[in-house]
Amino acid sequence: MDDRKLDFRKVGTHHRITVTSIRALLEADRKRRAPILAELASLQNDTGLVE
């Protein structure tokens, strides 16, 4: 929240985060991780670490 990746509003000392903001953050994270995981899988297959 402090780096402003999630939209929120403060109610007293509590943070209120919208569900759409959480879903958007999770989707962006999935998109960022997908090519990295594909590269790792490719490296495992190339080196024979996976049967």
RAMO-V140246 format. One record per backbone hydrogen bond with DSSP energy under -1.0 kcal/mol. NH is the residue of the N-H (numbers start at 1). CO is the residue of the C=O. Records with the same first field share a line. If there is no record, write none. Layout:
NH=CO / CO
//
This chain:
4=1
9=16
11=14
14=11
16=9
22=18
23=19
24=20
25=21
26=22
27=23
28=24
29=25
30=26
31=27
32=28
33=29
34=30
37=33
38=34
39=35
40=36
41=37
42=38
43=39
44=40
45=41
46=42
47=43
49=44
//
